[in-house]
Amino acid sequence: RAKKVSTYDFIILRMSRLYPLHILTLIFVTIMQIADFSLNGAYFIYQFNDFRHFLLNLCFAQSWGFEYGLSFNGPTWSVSIEILLYVVFFVLVFAAGRSFVAAFAAMLSGLLMGKQLNSAIGWGLYCFFAGGICFLAWDRFRGKSGPLLLLVGLMTLALSTLGCYYTRTVHNTLSDAFLYGGCLDRKSVV
């Protein structure tokens, strides 16, 4: 918000936390996938283990819509979405500052994208910016009297309920919505 963190510093701070473990895991899983393929003629669980998907994984872009499906270390799809959300967050804060309206617009666009496309990116945007909106409200009204804090609590509950409602309309049960986080449909997981 105060623009004290440069783009370079922001990237270094985020990537130094995630990338070392990611690269070690990617190399280990790649070796294990190659070994499994040579022994059994098929990859273990995730079948898209080609050079294209390796590069996507290397760049944390394995769940940005360029992939054919989960590959190598499949659960890192969530880290891929997290990296994309960091970029969106940084650009939004840099451009709009601490704007409730900008956070609400990002949250709403994520909700629409998640609902229409059943997109992990859309649900990630919704959840990330819904949390941001709750923080902005709490930060603005902390130290205030009971009714304002109650309003913040009700807003948090409403945003959570809305997210659960929309993920439930995508999945068969509410437990599926929590299990899959509203990000993947059941068929793609199975």
Residue frames as a rotation matrix with the C-alpha (Angstrom) as fourth column:
ARG 1
0.570 0.821 0.000 0.00
0.821 -0.570 0.000 0.00
0.000 0.000 -1.000 0.00
ALA 2
0.702 -0.375 -0.605 2.80
-0.040 -0.869 0.493 2.43
-0.711 -0.322 -0.625 0.85
LYS 3
0.942 -0.326 -0.075 4.79
-0.028 0.146 -0.989 1.09
0.334 0.934 0.128 -2.13
LYS 4
0.436 -0.809 0.393 7.75
-0.840 -0.208 0.502 0.31
-0.324 -0.549 -0.770 0.14
VAL 5
0.010 -0.380 0.925 8.16
0.062 0.923 0.379 -3.13
-0.998 0.054 0.033 -1.47
SER 6
-0.334 -0.203 -0.920 9.49
-0.857 -0.340 0.386 -3.12
-0.392 0.918 -0.061 -5.02
THR 7
0.680 0.563 -0.469 8.30
-0.724 0.617 -0.309 -5.61
0.116 0.549 0.828 -7.60
TYR 8
-0.004 -0.796 -0.605 11.68
-0.404 0.555 -0.728 -7.33
0.915 0.241 -0.324 -7.42
ASP 9
-0.800 -0.301 0.518 11.57
-0.575 0.141 -0.806 -7.62
0.170 -0.943 -0.286 -3.60
PHE 10
0.121 0.937 0.329 7.99
-0.916 0.233 -0.327 -8.87
-0.383 -0.261 0.886 -3.72
ILE 11
0.656 0.094 -0.749 8.93
-0.552 0.736 -0.392 -11.63
0.514 0.671 0.534 -6.18
ILE 12
-0.380 -0.884 -0.271 12.04
-0.345 0.408 -0.845 -12.61
0.858 -0.228 -0.460 -4.21
LEU 13
-0.635 0.182 0.750 10.12
-0.761 0.014 -0.648 -12.75
-0.128 -0.983 0.130 -0.92
ARG 14
0.448 0.887 0.108 7.36
-0.831 0.458 -0.314 -14.93
-0.329 0.051 0.943 -2.38
MET 15
0.660 -0.168 -0.732 9.51
-0.460 0.680 -0.571 -17.22
0.594 0.713 0.372 -4.50
SER 16
-0.447 -0.892 0.065 12.21
-0.593 0.241 -0.768 -17.82
0.670 -0.382 -0.637 -1.88
ARG 17
-0.313 0.434 0.845 9.52
-0.840 0.289 -0.460 -19.32
-0.444 -0.853 0.273 0.32
LEU 18
0.597 0.759 0.258 8.08
-0.515 0.610 -0.602 -21.65
-0.615 0.227 0.756 -2.31
TYR 19
0.661 -0.205 -0.722 10.52
-0.708 0.149 -0.690 -22.39
0.249 0.967 -0.046 -5.09
PRO 20
-0.431 -0.899 0.075 13.34
-0.889 0.410 -0.205 -24.36
0.154 -0.155 -0.976 -3.38
LEU 21
-0.461 0.324 0.826 10.97
-0.313 0.812 -0.493 -27.06
-0.830 -0.486 -0.273 -2.09
HIS 22
0.627 0.753 -0.201 8.98
-0.424 0.113 -0.898 -26.99
-0.654 0.649 0.390 -5.33
ILE 23
0.357 -0.547 -0.757 12.03
-0.889 0.050 -0.456 -27.59
0.287 0.836 -0.468 -7.54
LEU 24
-0.703 -0.618 0.352 13.36
-0.703 0.677 -0.218 -30.39
-0.104 -0.401 -0.910 -5.31
THR 25
-0.166 0.744 0.648 9.96
-0.224 0.611 -0.759 -32.07
-0.960 -0.271 0.065 -5.27
LEU 26
0.699 0.427 -0.574 9.53
-0.612 -0.060 -0.789 -31.65
-0.371 0.902 0.220 -9.03
ILE 27
-0.119 -0.829 -0.546 12.91
-0.932 0.283 -0.227 -33.24
0.343 0.481 -0.807 -9.72
PHE 28
-0.765 -0.140 0.628 12.20
-0.470 0.788 -0.397 -36.13
-0.439 -0.600 -0.669 -7.32
VAL 29
0.181 0.927 0.328 8.73
-0.229 0.364 -0.903 -36.77
-0.957 0.088 0.278 -8.76
THR 30
0.531 -0.052 -0.846 10.08
-0.845 -0.104 -0.524 -36.57
-0.061 0.993 -0.099 -12.32
ILE 31
-0.572 -0.801 -0.177 12.70
-0.794 0.595 -0.127 -39.22
0.207 0.068 -0.976 -11.55
MET 32
-0.651 0.383 0.655 10.08
-0.218 0.733 -0.645 -41.41
-0.727 -0.562 -0.394 -9.87
GLN 33
0.463 0.852 -0.247 7.63
-0.475 0.003 -0.880 -40.98
-0.749 0.524 0.406 -12.77
ILE 34
0.183 -0.491 -0.852 10.32
-0.951 0.130 -0.279 -41.95
0.247 0.862 -0.443 -15.30
ALA 35
-0.830 -0.501 0.243 11.24
-0.555 0.785 -0.275 -44.99
-0.053 -0.363 -0.930 -13.19
ASP 36
-0.261 0.821 0.507 7.59
-0.204 0.467 -0.861 -46.04
-0.944 -0.328 0.046 -12.89
PHE 37
0.568 0.462 -0.681 7.06
-0.724 -0.113 -0.681 -45.61
-0.392 0.880 0.270 -16.63
SER 38
-0.218 -0.741 -0.635 10.11
-0.910 0.390 -0.143 -47.73
0.354 0.546 -0.759 -17.43
LEU 39
-0.908 -0.126 0.399 8.91
-0.321 0.822 -0.470 -50.49
-0.269 -0.555 -0.787 -15.08
ASN 40
-0.411 0.860 0.302 5.16
0.301 0.441 -0.846 -50.45
-0.860 -0.257 -0.440 -15.77
GLY 41
-0.681 0.099 0.725 4.69
0.727 -0.030 0.686 -48.71
0.089 0.995 -0.052 -19.10
ALA 42
0.331 0.786 0.522 2.54
0.536 -0.612 0.582 -45.99
0.777 0.087 -0.624 -17.53
TYR 43
-0.595 -0.487 0.639 3.01
-0.180 -0.694 -0.697 -43.06
0.783 -0.530 0.326 -15.21
PHE 44
-0.621 0.330 -0.711 1.82
0.774 0.400 -0.491 -43.18
0.122 -0.855 -0.504 -11.62
ILE 45
-0.084 0.784 -0.614 -1.49
0.699 -0.393 -0.597 -41.31
-0.710 -0.480 -0.515 -11.17
TYR 46
0.451 0.241 -0.860 -0.76
-0.225 -0.901 -0.370 -38.23
-0.864 0.361 -0.352 -13.34
GLN 47
0.433 -0.174 0.884 -0.33
0.690 0.696 -0.201 -39.03
-0.580 0.697 0.421 -17.03
PHE 48
0.907 -0.063 0.417 0.72
0.272 -0.669 -0.692 -35.66
0.322 0.741 -0.589 -18.46
ASN 49
0.650 -0.742 -0.162 4.43
0.117 -0.113 0.987 -35.89
-0.751 -0.660 0.014 -17.69
ASP 50
0.519 -0.442 0.732 5.96
0.840 0.106 -0.532 -34.55
0.157 0.891 0.426 -20.88
PHE 51
-0.543 -0.840 0.016 8.40
0.831 -0.540 -0.131 -31.70
0.119 -0.058 0.991 -21.50
ARG 52
-0.318 0.522 0.791 5.61
0.117 -0.806 0.580 -29.14
0.941 0.277 0.196 -21.94
HIS 53
0.732 0.676 -0.083 4.11
0.121 -0.009 0.993 -29.97
0.671 -0.737 -0.088 -18.56
PHE 54
0.204 -0.752 -0.627 7.55
0.979 0.170 0.115 -30.04
0.020 -0.637 0.771 -16.95
LEU 55
-0.713 -0.469 0.521 8.14
0.517 -0.854 -0.061 -26.46
0.474 0.226 0.851 -18.14
LEU 56
0.128 0.840 0.528 4.71
-0.084 -0.521 0.850 -25.40
0.988 -0.153 0.004 -16.87
ASN 57
0.787 0.117 -0.605 5.51
0.535 0.357 0.766 -26.94
0.305 -0.927 0.218 -13.49
LEU 58
-0.203 -0.965 -0.167 8.95
0.969 -0.174 -0.176 -25.33
0.141 -0.197 0.970 -13.49
CYS 59
-0.793 -0.063 0.606 7.33
0.164 -0.980 0.113 -21.91
0.587 0.189 0.787 -13.96
PHE 60
-0.818 0.545 -0.183 4.45
0.227 0.015 -0.974 -22.58
-0.528 -0.838 -0.137 -11.49
ALA 61
-0.518 0.640 -0.567 2.01
-0.818 -0.566 0.109 -22.24
-0.251 0.520 0.817 -14.40
GLN 62
-0.994 0.011 -0.105 0.72
-0.022 0.950 0.311 -25.82
0.103 0.312 -0.945 -14.36
SER 63
-0.374 0.922 -0.104 -2.86
0.869 0.309 -0.387 -24.76
-0.324 -0.235 -0.916 -13.53
TRP 64
-0.524 0.107 -0.845 -3.25
-0.077 -0.994 -0.078 -21.56
-0.848 0.024 0.529 -15.51
GLY 65
0.534 0.832 -0.152 -5.18
-0.296 0.015 -0.955 -23.10
-0.792 0.555 0.254 -18.40
PHE 66
0.137 -0.574 -0.807 -2.20
-0.990 -0.062 -0.124 -24.11
0.021 0.816 -0.577 -20.57
GLU 67
-0.732 -0.464 0.499 -2.16
-0.558 0.829 -0.047 -27.68
-0.391 -0.313 -0.866 -19.24
TYR 68
-0.429 0.573 -0.698 -3.98
-0.471 0.518 0.714 -30.78
0.771 0.635 0.048 -20.51
GLY 69
0.718 0.600 -0.354 -4.53
0.037 0.474 0.879 -32.05
0.695 -0.644 0.319 -16.97
LEU 70
0.807 -0.431 0.403 -2.70
-0.510 -0.167 0.844 -32.64
-0.296 -0.886 -0.355 -13.71
SER 71
0.648 -0.672 -0.359 0.94
-0.032 0.446 -0.894 -33.59
0.761 0.591 0.267 -14.14
PHE 72
-0.341 -0.935 -0.095 4.00
-0.006 0.103 -0.995 -34.64
0.940 -0.339 -0.041 -12.17
ASN 73
-0.884 0.042 -0.465 3.22
0.467 0.081 -0.880 -33.49
0.001 -0.996 -0.091 -8.62
GLY 74
-0.319 0.861 0.397 -0.53
0.643 -0.111 0.758 -32.92
0.696 0.497 -0.518 -9.11
PRO 75
0.385 0.564 -0.731 -1.32
0.922 -0.266 0.281 -31.30
-0.036 -0.782 -0.622 -5.74
THR 76
-0.563 -0.643 -0.519 0.91
0.606 -0.748 0.271 -28.35
-0.562 -0.162 0.811 -6.65
TRP 77
-0.248 0.570 0.784 -2.01
0.769 -0.376 0.517 -27.04
0.589 0.731 -0.345 -8.74
SER 78
0.718 0.585 -0.377 -2.94
0.688 -0.514 0.513 -25.06
0.106 -0.627 -0.771 -5.62
VAL 79
0.043 -0.787 -0.616 0.52
0.544 -0.499 0.675 -23.48
-0.838 -0.364 0.406 -5.38
SER 80
-0.682 -0.231 0.694 0.27
0.731 -0.243 0.638 -22.57
0.021 0.942 0.335 -9.07
ILE 81
0.286 0.868 0.406 -3.01
0.705 -0.478 0.525 -20.76
0.649 0.136 -0.748 -8.37
GLU 82
0.631 -0.112 -0.768 -1.43
0.657 -0.450 0.605 -19.13
-0.413 -0.886 -0.210 -5.31
ILE 83
-0.488 -0.871 -0.054 1.40
0.656 -0.407 0.636 -17.71
-0.576 0.275 0.770 -7.45
LEU 84
-0.494 0.387 0.778 -1.11
0.673 -0.397 0.624 -16.29
0.551 0.832 -0.065 -9.93
LEU 85
0.623 0.759 -0.187 -3.09
0.682 -0.410 0.606 -14.77
0.383 -0.505 -0.773 -7.05
TYR 86
0.120 -0.678 -0.725 0.09
0.718 -0.445 0.536 -13.13
-0.686 -0.585 0.433 -5.72
VAL 87
-0.791 -0.422 0.443 0.54
0.610 -0.482 0.629 -11.48
-0.052 0.768 0.639 -9.11
VAL 88
-0.039 0.870 0.492 -3.09
0.622 -0.364 0.693 -10.31
0.782 0.333 -0.527 -9.24
PHE 89
0.651 0.274 -0.708 -2.88
0.757 -0.304 0.579 -9.07
-0.057 -0.912 -0.405 -5.65
PHE 90
-0.261 -0.853 -0.452 0.37
0.714 -0.486 0.504 -7.19
-0.649 -0.192 0.736 -6.23
VAL 91
-0.772 0.007 0.635 -0.90
0.543 -0.512 0.666 -5.52
0.330 0.859 0.391 -9.41
LEU 92
0.241 0.961 0.137 -4.23
0.656 -0.265 0.707 -4.63
0.716 -0.080 -0.694 -7.79
VAL 93
0.573 -0.073 -0.816 -2.66
0.740 -0.382 0.554 -3.15
-0.352 -0.921 -0.165 -4.65
PHE 94
-0.541 -0.837 -0.085 -0.04
0.678 -0.493 0.546 -1.31
-0.498 0.238 0.834 -6.70
ALA 95
-0.702 0.306 0.643 -2.70
0.475 -0.472 0.743 0.16
0.531 0.827 0.185 -9.00
ALA 96
0.140 0.933 0.332 -5.59
0.172 -0.353 0.920 0.74
0.975 -0.072 -0.210 -6.59
GLY 97
-0.590 -0.386 0.710 -4.01
-0.605 -0.372 -0.705 0.79
0.536 -0.844 -0.014 -3.13
ARG 98
-0.968 0.251 -0.018 -6.10
0.179 0.637 -0.750 -0.46
-0.176 -0.729 -0.661 -0.26
SER 99
-0.643 0.733 -0.221 -9.35
-0.749 -0.543 0.379 -0.24
0.157 0.409 0.899 -2.16
PHE 100
-0.465 0.615 0.636 -12.42
-0.203 0.626 -0.753 -2.04
-0.862 -0.480 -0.166 -0.92
VAL 101
0.515 0.704 -0.488 -14.03
-0.603 -0.107 -0.791 -1.50
-0.609 0.702 0.369 -4.34
ALA 102
-0.005 -0.608 -0.794 -11.09
-0.944 0.266 -0.198 -3.08
0.331 0.748 -0.575 -6.20
ALA 103
-0.891 -0.299 0.343 -11.05
-0.422 0.826 -0.375 -6.06
-0.171 -0.478 -0.861 -3.81
PHE 104
-0.098 0.942 0.322 -14.82
-0.247 0.290 -0.925 -6.45
-0.964 -0.170 0.204 -4.21
ALA 105
0.504 0.245 -0.828 -14.51
-0.837 -0.099 -0.539 -6.31
-0.214 0.964 0.155 -8.02
ALA 106
-0.487 -0.750 -0.447 -11.77
-0.793 0.595 -0.134 -8.98
0.366 0.289 -0.885 -7.96
MET 107
-0.785 0.254 0.564 -13.86
-0.244 0.711 -0.659 -11.14
-0.569 -0.655 -0.497 -5.61
LEU 108
0.254 0.963 -0.093 -16.98
-0.417 0.022 -0.909 -10.77
-0.873 0.270 0.407 -7.77
SER 109
0.272 -0.219 -0.937 -15.08
-0.950 0.093 -0.298 -11.55
0.152 0.971 -0.183 -10.98
GLY 110
-0.810 -0.586 0.009 -13.66
-0.572 0.786 -0.234 -14.66
0.131 -0.194 -0.972 -9.28
LEU 111
-0.435 0.745 0.506 -17.14
-0.220 0.457 -0.862 -15.72
-0.873 -0.486 -0.034 -8.19
LEU 112
0.532 0.663 -0.526 -18.50
-0.648 -0.081 -0.757 -15.31
-0.545 0.744 0.387 -11.72
MET 113
-0.068 -0.659 -0.749 -15.50
-0.928 0.318 -0.195 -17.06
0.366 0.682 -0.633 -13.28
GLY 114
-0.883 -0.281 0.376 -15.69
-0.434 0.795 -0.424 -19.91
-0.180 -0.537 -0.824 -10.76
LYS 115
-0.127 0.935 0.330 -19.42
-0.262 0.289 -0.921 -20.32
-0.957 -0.204 0.208 -11.24
GLN 116
0.617 0.424 -0.663 -19.41
-0.698 -0.092 -0.710 -20.15
-0.362 0.901 0.239 -15.04
LEU 117
0.295 -0.621 -0.726 -16.20
-0.734 0.339 -0.589 -22.05
0.612 0.707 -0.355 -15.79
ASN 118
0.999 -0.004 -0.046 -15.75
0.037 0.680 0.732 -24.09
0.029 -0.733 0.680 -12.59
SER 119
0.451 -0.874 0.182 -12.30
0.074 -0.167 -0.983 -22.56
0.889 0.457 -0.011 -12.63
ALA 120
0.314 -0.463 -0.829 -9.68
0.942 0.258 0.213 -23.01
0.115 -0.848 0.518 -9.93
ILE 121
-0.751 -0.576 0.323 -8.48
0.562 -0.814 -0.146 -19.51
0.347 0.072 0.935 -10.78
GLY 122
-0.189 0.782 0.594 -11.99
-0.135 -0.620 0.773 -18.12
0.973 0.066 0.223 -10.31
TRP 123
0.744 0.477 -0.468 -12.56
0.347 0.322 0.881 -19.84
0.570 -0.818 0.074 -6.97
GLY 124
-0.096 -0.865 -0.493 -9.07
0.989 -0.027 -0.144 -18.81
0.111 -0.501 0.858 -5.87
LEU 125
-0.717 -0.102 0.689 -9.83
0.207 -0.976 0.072 -15.16
0.665 0.194 0.721 -6.70
TYR 126
0.310 0.921 0.236 -13.12
-0.102 -0.214 0.971 -15.35
0.945 -0.325 0.027 -4.84
CYS 127
0.696 -0.015 -0.717 -11.66
0.644 0.455 0.615 -16.91
0.317 -0.890 0.327 -1.69
PHE 128
-0.348 -0.928 -0.130 -8.51
0.917 -0.309 -0.252 -14.75
0.194 -0.207 0.959 -1.65
PHE 129
-0.768 0.022 0.640 -10.32
0.067 -0.991 0.114 -11.45
0.637 0.130 0.760 -2.07
ALA 130
0.467 0.883 -0.053 -13.26
0.076 0.020 0.997 -12.41
0.881 -0.469 -0.058 0.16
GLY 131
0.388 -0.434 -0.813 -10.66
0.917 0.272 0.293 -12.91
0.094 -0.859 0.504 2.88
GLY 132
-0.684 -0.683 0.256 -9.07
0.679 -0.725 -0.118 -9.59
0.266 0.093 0.959 1.93
ILE 133
-0.204 0.716 0.667 -12.42
-0.071 -0.691 0.720 -7.79
0.976 0.100 0.192 2.19
CYS 134
0.725 0.452 -0.519 -13.02
0.432 0.288 0.854 -9.29
0.536 -0.844 0.014 5.63
PHE 135
-0.091 -0.843 -0.530 -9.57
0.995 -0.095 -0.021 -8.12
-0.032 -0.530 0.848 6.70
LEU 136
-0.714 -0.163 0.680 -10.17
0.337 -0.933 0.130 -4.60
0.613 0.322 0.721 5.35
ALA 137
0.285 0.904 0.320 -13.45
-0.058 -0.317 0.947 -4.41
0.957 -0.288 -0.038 7.25
TRP 138
0.659 -0.092 -0.747 -11.91
0.716 0.381 0.585 -5.76
0.231 -0.920 0.317 10.45
ASP 139
-0.398 -0.913 -0.094 -8.93
0.911 -0.380 -0.161 -3.41
0.112 -0.150 0.982 10.15
ARG 140
-0.529 0.250 0.811 -11.18
0.113 -0.927 0.359 -0.41
0.841 0.281 0.462 9.62
PHE 141
0.342 0.848 0.406 -13.57
-0.389 -0.266 0.882 -1.18
0.855 -0.459 0.239 12.48
ARG 142
0.079 -0.329 -0.941 -11.33
0.736 0.656 -0.167 -2.86
0.672 -0.680 0.294 15.06
GLY 143
-0.863 -0.371 -0.342 -11.50
0.500 -0.536 -0.680 -1.06
0.068 -0.758 0.648 18.35
LYS 144
-0.620 0.728 0.294 -15.04
-0.521 -0.662 0.539 0.11
0.587 0.181 0.789 17.57
SER 145
-0.382 0.569 0.728 -18.16
-0.836 0.123 -0.535 -0.82
-0.394 -0.813 0.429 19.48
GLY 146
-0.503 0.206 0.839 -20.10
-0.038 0.965 -0.260 -4.08
-0.863 -0.163 -0.477 19.32
PRO 147
0.559 0.828 0.047 -22.54
-0.025 0.074 -0.997 -3.30
-0.829 0.556 0.062 16.47
LEU 148
0.494 -0.431 -0.755 -19.76
-0.866 -0.326 -0.380 -2.59
-0.082 0.842 -0.534 13.97
LEU 149
-0.642 -0.734 0.223 -17.87
-0.724 0.676 0.141 -5.72
-0.254 -0.071 -0.965 14.94
LEU 150
-0.152 0.693 0.705 -21.10
0.046 0.718 -0.695 -7.67
-0.987 -0.073 -0.141 14.62
LEU 151
0.747 0.406 -0.526 -21.51
-0.437 -0.296 -0.849 -6.23
-0.501 0.865 -0.043 11.12
VAL 152
-0.098 -0.869 -0.485 -17.99
-0.994 0.110 0.004 -7.38
0.050 0.482 -0.875 10.18
GLY 153
-0.716 -0.135 0.685 -18.76
-0.345 0.921 -0.179 -10.84
-0.607 -0.364 -0.706 11.56
LEU 154
0.289 0.909 0.301 -22.02
0.028 0.307 -0.951 -11.03
-0.957 0.283 0.064 9.63
MET 155
0.590 -0.155 -0.792 -20.26
-0.784 -0.346 -0.516 -9.91
-0.194 0.925 -0.326 6.45
THR 156
-0.546 -0.838 -0.006 -17.64
-0.830 0.540 0.139 -12.64
-0.113 0.081 -0.990 6.93
LEU 157
-0.470 0.475 0.744 -20.38
-0.009 0.840 -0.542 -15.20
-0.883 -0.262 -0.391 7.48
ALA 158
0.599 0.752 -0.275 -22.28
-0.245 -0.155 -0.957 -13.98
-0.763 0.640 0.091 4.39
LEU 159
0.224 -0.593 -0.774 -19.20
-0.975 -0.132 -0.181 -14.19
0.005 0.794 -0.607 2.14
SER 160
-0.783 -0.505 0.363 -18.39
-0.542 0.840 0.000 -17.69
-0.305 -0.197 -0.932 3.43
THR 161
-0.138 0.836 0.531 -21.99
0.040 0.540 -0.841 -18.82
-0.990 -0.094 -0.108 2.99
LEU 162
0.638 0.337 -0.693 -22.10
-0.605 -0.338 -0.721 -17.45
-0.477 0.879 -0.011 -0.55
GLY 163
-0.277 -0.834 -0.478 -18.91
-0.958 0.279 0.068 -19.32
0.077 0.476 -0.876 -1.43
CYS 164
-0.796 0.028 0.604 -20.29
-0.199 0.931 -0.305 -22.55
-0.571 -0.363 -0.736 0.06
TYR 165
0.254 0.966 0.039 -23.60
-0.164 0.083 -0.983 -22.10
-0.953 0.243 0.179 -1.75
TYR 166
0.552 -0.052 -0.832 -21.94
-0.818 -0.224 -0.529 -21.68
-0.159 0.973 -0.166 -5.12
THR 167
-0.617 -0.765 -0.183 -19.50
-0.783 0.621 0.044 -24.53
0.080 0.170 -0.982 -4.62
ARG 168
-0.533 0.488 0.691 -22.41
-0.117 0.766 -0.632 -26.72
-0.838 -0.418 -0.351 -3.56
THR 169
0.559 0.762 -0.327 -24.24
-0.439 -0.063 -0.896 -25.98
-0.703 0.645 0.300 -6.80
VAL 170
0.110 -0.611 -0.784 -21.17
-0.963 0.129 -0.236 -27.28
0.245 0.781 -0.574 -8.66
HIS 171
-0.854 -0.492 -0.171 -20.73
-0.410 0.837 -0.361 -30.40
0.320 -0.238 -0.917 -6.50
ASN 172
-0.238 0.791 -0.563 -23.18
0.170 0.605 0.778 -33.06
0.956 0.090 -0.278 -5.41
THR 173
0.568 0.403 -0.718 -22.81
0.737 0.139 0.661 -32.46
0.366 -0.904 -0.218 -1.69
LEU 174
0.894 -0.250 0.370 -21.53
-0.365 -0.888 0.280 -29.82
0.259 -0.386 -0.886 0.66
SER 175
0.605 -0.721 0.336 -18.82
-0.011 0.415 0.910 -32.24
-0.796 -0.555 0.243 1.78
ASP 176
0.362 -0.464 0.809 -17.60
0.926 0.282 -0.252 -32.40
-0.112 0.840 0.532 -1.85
ALA 177
0.780 -0.029 0.625 -17.44
0.189 -0.942 -0.279 -28.61
0.597 0.335 -0.729 -1.89
PHE 178
0.787 -0.518 0.334 -15.19
-0.560 -0.375 0.739 -28.61
-0.257 -0.769 -0.585 1.17
LEU 179
0.516 -0.591 0.621 -13.17
0.336 0.806 0.488 -31.64
-0.788 -0.043 0.614 0.01
TYR 180
0.135 -0.437 0.889 -12.43
0.991 0.076 -0.113 -30.22
-0.018 0.896 0.443 -3.43
GLY 181
-0.466 -0.378 -0.800 -12.44
0.530 -0.843 0.090 -26.57
-0.709 -0.382 0.593 -2.36
GLY 182
0.571 0.759 -0.313 -14.86
0.153 -0.473 -0.868 -25.66
-0.806 0.448 -0.386 -5.13
CYS 183
0.016 -0.691 -0.723 -11.91
-0.683 -0.535 0.497 -25.75
-0.730 0.486 -0.480 -7.52
LEU 184
-0.864 -0.331 -0.379 -12.21
-0.503 0.589 0.632 -29.03
0.014 0.737 -0.676 -9.34
ASP 185
0.280 0.955 -0.099 -15.14
-0.934 0.294 0.205 -31.11
0.224 0.035 0.974 -10.41
ARG 186
0.416 -0.047 0.908 -15.37
-0.567 0.768 0.299 -34.65
-0.711 -0.639 0.292 -9.13
LYS 187
0.970 -0.013 0.242 -14.68
0.184 0.687 -0.703 -36.26
-0.157 0.727 0.668 -12.53
SER 188
0.589 -0.802 0.097 -11.36
-0.326 -0.346 -0.880 -34.42
0.739 0.487 -0.465 -12.97
VAL 189
0.084 -0.544 0.835 -10.21
-0.994 0.013 0.108 -35.51
-0.070 -0.839 -0.540 -9.51
VAL 190
0.453 0.154 0.878 -11.18
-0.251 0.967 -0.040 -39.15
-0.856 -0.202 0.477 -10.04
